[in-house]
Amino acid sequence: MARSGDLHFHRLPQSKYVDAVRWLSPLSAFDRFVAAAVHDTDAASFALEIHSLDAANPNSPLLDLRSSWSSSSRISSLRSSQTPHKYLVAAASTLAGSLHLLFVDPVDGSIDSELSIADDRSLHAGPISAVDLQAGGQACVSVGEDGRVNLVTVGEARLDHQRVHDSRGLVSYMAARWASPAEFATGGLGFGVQWWDQRKPGGLVSQFKGNW
């Protein structure tokens, strides 16, 4: 017999390959949505799907597809805002170098709008390795194998971006996470971790190197 607090695992088969999954912060305990980056190898199609979790039967939960957004390239990284506002926000980057912010209705799970920076090499000259959203979903940091670190903010019906750093490929970044509204950390090849603070000139505060 399962005890209170025990973990339960359920298998939810999907018809497509799943590259990434993120919870969307719910406004209530009754509305729980999942964002999934998927691709279909037979149709050569890529998408971000929003599913609702139906846990009416705790022993057999179900996922119900609510909405879908088609991507022109395979999604390389997926993040969601941890603080719910008027909309639930999901950030998706692609192997082609584009970045997309999708605003999801917190009641019915529909994708209300989408803002993007196209894959024209203005943001990244190649695949985006990782993105991370601030808690409120108003700013996003992106890093790539091209050595670029970018700060993306939500403007008036558009996305604005600022180049924080460009190593011109000498350093490939593979991870990025926010630590505060002004600070974030990056990591990548070469066993390096960097700490950035937007309040400081140049942004880079400290760097740890070493085979650890």
N, C-alpha and C positions, 0 to 999 in steps of 0.2 A: 504494500500500500504506500502511495506517495505521501510523504510528510509535508506539512506546511512549510513553504520556503524552498522546497526542492525545485530544481530546474527541470523544465519539460521541453523536449525538442520535437518539432513537427516538421514533416517534409511537405513542401508546397511546390509540386512540379510545375515548370513553366515551359512554354512552347519555343522559347528563344534562349540563346546563351545570355547569361547575366554577368555583366562586368563589374557592377557596383550596386550597393543597396544602402539607402539612408532613411532613417525615420524623419518625418516632418513633424516638428513640435506641435502637439495638439492644443487646441483651445479648450477642449473638454476631454474627459475620460471616455466619451462615447464616440468621438471622431478621431480615429487613428489612421494616418496615411503613410504609405511607404513610397519612396521614389526609387525606381530601378532603372539603371542604364543597361539596355539590352541590344543585342544585334542578331540578325538572322543571316547566316552564311549562305543559305540557298538563294535568298532574294537580294543579298548584298545591301541590306537596309539596316539603319541604326536609329534608335529612338530612346527617349526618356519617358517612362510610363509611371503614372500615378495610380496606386492601388489603395483601396480601403481594406482594412483588416476587419473581417467579420468573426468575432470571437463568441458568438451566441452559444455555440457548442464548444466549450473549452477543450474537449478531447479531439475536436476536428475543426480547427480554425480554417477560414477560407480567405483568399485574396480576390477582391472584386475590382476589375480594371475600371477606373473612372475617366481617365483622359490620357492622351499620348501626344508627344511632340516629336516630330521627325528631325533627325540630325543628318547633315550632309557627310559627316565623318564619324568614325567610331569614337565614343566617349572615353576619354583617358582618365578623368578624375571627376568625382561627384561629391559635393558637400551640401549641407543644409543649415539654415540659420537655427540656432538653438533657442531663440527668443521669439515667440509668436507675436505678430503684429496684425495689421489689417489683412496682410497676405502671408502665406508661408512661402519662404524663398529657398530655391534650390539653385546652386551654381554648378554648371557642367562645362568642362573643357574638352577639347578634341585633339586627336592625333594630327589634325591639319593645322592646329594653332589658333583656333577660334575659341571664344569664351561666351557663354550664354547664361543669363540670369532669368529664371522662370518664376513667375509669381502665381501661386496656387491659391484658389479659394479655400478657406479653412472649413467651409461647411460642406460643399459638394465635391471637392477635389478636382474641380475643373481648372485648367491652365488659363488664367485670365489674360496674361500678357507675357511678352518675352523681349528682353533687351540683349543685344549682342555686339561683339566686336569681331568682325569678319576675319577669315584666315588670309589676310593680305600681307602678312609678315610685319605689320605695324606693331603688334603685340609680342608675338614670338615668331622666330624664324624656324619653325618646325613644331614638333609635338609639345604640348604643355604637359609637364610631368605631374604637377599637383596644384590644387587651388584650395583656399580655405576662406570661409566667410566669417566676418565679424558676427557677434551675437545678434545684432539688430538687422543684419543683412544689407547694410548700406555700403559696405566696403568689402573688397575681396583682394587677396594677394595671390599672384600666380607666379610659378617658377617653371623653368624648362631646361632641357638638355643644351639649349643654345647659350646658357649662362645668364639669361635675363631674369631679373626680379622686377615685377610690375605691381603697382597698386592701382586697383580699379574701383571707382566710386560711381554711385548711381546719381546721374544728373537729371535734368528736365527731359524726360522721355528719351534718354540716351545713357550710354556708359562712357565715362571719362577715364582715361588711364594716364598714369605717370610712370616713367622709367625710374626705378629706384637704383638699379645697378645693372651693369652689363659687363660680364667678364669676357665677352666675345668668344665663348666656347672654351675658355681655359678651365673653367669650373662648370660642371653640369649639376644642376640642382634637381633633386628628386622628391623633396618633401618641404612643406611649409605649414606652420600653425600659428595662429594668433595667440598672444599671451595676455594682451590688454588692448584697449582701443587704440593705443599708439605703438605697441611693441609686437613683434612677431619673430619667430625663429625659422631658419631654413637649414636644410641639410642635403648632402649629396655625395657624389663620388669623391674619393680621397679622404674619407673618414673625417670630414669637416662639418662643424655645426657653427652657424653664424647667428648673432643676435642683433636685431635691427630696432632702432627707435626713431620714429618719424620726427621727434622733437630735436634730434641732434643733427648737426650739419653732416651731410653725406649719408646719414642713416645708419651705417654700420657702427655698432658699439663695441662688440667683442667677437672674437673668433677662436674656436677651439680646434686644434689640429692634433692628430696623433692616431696611432693604430690602437683603437680601443673597442 
